């Protein structure tokens, strides 16, 4: 089944403890991206990647890192999480950007 | 700077009514892409449509239709004969084009969404 998977789906952590949210797609898509969704703010793009080793900042990249060493994986790294990074995070992929975007199920992160 | 405005925060209709969700965008680019996404109460995000700035033809897909008007920078979404299953938050989004990749540049800007409630 073609899909985008994210892990973990739920995470509660403490300020400053490094964490990684994984994202994987099995569709051989070139384009992948990360978004955060907050009440009243909608979805905001964090980082995106046009292909392996090609990444770029979205609108809210501060406090996040990404890497794209393989086409299928696009992990989101929070080196030192803070409470303002408490949010719902979505990973997405598409064959090329502008095609049908497939979204992962979301990761709800709480930083205390 | 790019911007997407969905002025309607919440809309409530009764089943079988038609409803239009407004989307107004701002961009300095002449080539760009517009999108609509649906987020039902279960939380997943569903892609509905992508439209490039050169294609102003209206699109119809079943009960869904989209009206793209460059003159007013609008990309409105109409649901005909709404159903309870249409209840969701709907997002409009905008991206610049990147000719090297033959598609959007990658920086996708979302509106804040319109919550549609369809009551039986």
Interface residues (C-beta under 8 A of the other chain):
Chain A: X31 X33 X35 X40 X41 X42 X43 X44 X45 X48 X50 X56 X58 X59 X88 X90 X92 X96 X97 X98 X99 X100 X101 X102 X103 X105 X106
Chain B: X33 X35 X37 X43 X44 X45 X46 X47 X50 X52 X91 X93 X95 X97 X98 X101 X102 X103 X104 X105 X106 X107 X108 X109 X110 X111 X112 X113
